[in-house]
Each structure stands twice: as C-alpha cells, then as structure tokens.
Amino acid sequence: MATATAQIHLRTPPKTKSLLILAAELSGATNLTDYILRAAVERAQADLLSQQTFALKKGPWTEFAKRLDAPARDLPRLRKLLTTPDVFAQNAQST
C-alpha cells in the first residue's frame, strides 16, 4: 500500500465526531482516520461504479444499438420470474 502523504482537513460538530469515534471503536478500526477514510473510499467507489461508461467501435456499437431497438422477445421463463411473487411477498400473504 502506498504511503499516505496527502492530508484532508475536516470540521464537524462535536456530536458528529463523538458518533464517528464510537462507530470506529465498535467496528474495530485502527483509528478514526482509518474508519472515516475506509467509509469514504467505499462510498466513492459505489458512486463511481454507478457512473461507469463503456465505448464501442462503430461496428459493435451498431450491433448493440440494433439489439436495443429490436422488439422484445417473448421469454416465458423470464416472464414467469417477473410475474411470480417473490418469497417475501409470498410470506406476507400467508401471515
């Protein structure tokens, strides 16, 4: 792992700091910085994953666009999966 040399300075209300310290202690984090940084990195990765893009050359892009524009196929197993109540709905109906 690379040596940490960059700094990030934060100001927070005392109650927020107390909350973070308690959560860091309960999570087993080495220290408050480790806890905050781990949580921030996880959130940053999730935010970036939701914004991923991909590029295709003209030939594959044309094929991709053609398939997107094509009429939907009838897939009976997929239709059944999407119209059958899930286990949570089934349990809710039986109680």
Secondary structure, DSSP 4 states (H G I P E B T S, - for coil): -PPP---------HHHHHHHHHHHHHHT-SSHHHHHHHHHHHHHHHHHHTT------HHHHHHHHHHHHSPPP--HHHHHHHHS--HHHHHHHH-
